[in-house]
Amino acid sequence: MPEYRRILLDGAVVETVRDGDELVAGDGRRVKTDDARHLPPVVPSKIVAVHLNHRSRVEEFGIALPDTPTYFHKPTSSLNSHGGAIVRPEGCKWLNYEGEIAIVIGRTARNIAPSEAGEHIAGYTVANDYGLHDFRDTDAGSMLRVKGSDTLCPLGPGLVTDWDFHGKRLRTYVNGEVVQDGSTDEMTWDMHYLVADIARTITLYPGDVLLSGTPANSRPVQPGDTVEVEVEGLGRLTNHIVTGPAAVRTDVGAQPTESEEVLSTALGGDWEFRGIRPPRR
């Protein structure tokens, strides 16, 4: 399956094709994949994410899915890349990983059937839909700061075309330990459905990204942690967590909170045991 990566090479943004352990630019220049400075593999005009889709995640929260999916929007300023630093602002505690698969649009899509959606998909890449749950009490509806803060949408390492999404394994690792283990077969709504659903009223342009949901066991990570998301056939996205250089300003706006709503979401959504939490690692 062809894989395309955007990298910074000799100071310029360059589109490359993966050839084994090397990336090849259009002019023939080669660089080792491990040595390349990666950029997000696409430049979207919008990033749309589904709230809940994987059955294991729904069961973990002890809730019932609606009849149709619901979504939120992540600003493009949240984009990050393979190898990039994920910034947890000073004063915040509850930054969670969410390993996902990103759908990348290849042809403009508007008012299409699910059976036509595949013709409008360029390919797929790995994503980690980080959530800064310290702002959940104020942004639970829009998820704007929870999911849209800077650096919280790493994509990569590459865009893979001709990838069949059926029966593919998705795993997330923290410091080398498996913390999420799911499959595309547990998705309630598949990739084609999600594209067609959004495209009923929102035009999707080439490069636009749809995040397709995460399996169970999203949990907080700490500065110094290395987080990897591996998807069968798409590769492994690696990032590290750092503390931001400045605290969230206190002279304006809502402040980070640590309510039961925040804890229940960050630590697994055991709603029937609200207030009874295991020790943090």
Residue, then its C-alpha position, 0 to 999 in steps of 0.5 A: m500500500p502506498e504511503y505518503r509523508r510530509i516532512l521538513l527537508d533542508g528547510a522546505v516542506v517536501e512530499t515524500v513516498r515511503d520506500g522501506d526505511e527511507l523516504v523519497a522526495g520527488d527530486g530523488r533525495r532520500v532520508k531515513t524515516d527515523d531521521a526525518r522531521h515529520l509534519p502532519p501528513v495532510v493540511p485540512s480545512k477542518i477536523v471533525a471527530v465523532h464522540l463515541n463509536h467503539r462498543s468497548r468505550v460505550e460499555e466502559f461508560g455504561i451508557a447507550l448510544p444514540d441512534t445516530p452519531t454526534y460530533f465535535h470540531k477540532p480547530t486546525s491549530s490543534l494539529n501536531s505531527h509524528g514525533g511532536a510534543i503534546v503540551r499539557p498547560e501548567g496548572c492542568k492535570w487531566l490530559n488523556y490519550e485517545g488512539e484513533i484512525a483518521i479518515v482523509i478526504g481526497r475528493t470534495a464530498r457533499n450529499i453522498a450516499p455511504s456507498e459512494a463515500g469510498e470514492h471520496i476518501a484519499g486514505y487513512t492515517v493514525a491519530n491521537d485525539y487528546g483530551l484536556h479534561d480540566f476544561r470539561d466542566t465549561d466546554a463539555g458541549s463544544m469540547l473546544r478547549v478539551k479537544g481543541s487546545d494547541t498540539l492535541c491532534p497529532l496525525g501520522p506518520g503518513l497517509v496510506t492509500d488503498w487500505d481496507f479498514h475492516g478487521k484492523r487492530l488499534r493499540t495505544y502504548v504508554n511508555g511501551e505498555v499496551v493501554q488500549d487494544g481495540s479493533t475497527d470491527e467494534m465500531t458502530w458506524d464505519m468510515h463510509y457512514l461517517v463521511a456520508d453523514i457529515a457530508r449531508t450538510i457540511t462540504l468536505y474538501p480534499g485534505d479534511v480529516l474525520l476522527s473515527g472514535t477510540p476504544a476503551n481505556s482512555r486515561p491520563v498521561q504525565p509530562g515525560d510519558t511517551v505515547e504511541v498509537e499503532v494501527e495495523g497497516l497504517g503504522r505507529l504514531t509517536n509523541h511525548i508529553v511536556t509541560g507548557p512553559a506558562a500557566v493558564r491565565t487566571d485573569v480571564g475565563a474559566q479555570p481548570t477544574e477537578s470536579e467529579e465530572v472531570l474525574s469520571t471522564a478522565l479515569g474511565g467513566d465508572w458512573e455508578f462509582r462516582g467519587i470512588r477512584p483508584p489511585r493515580r499511577 
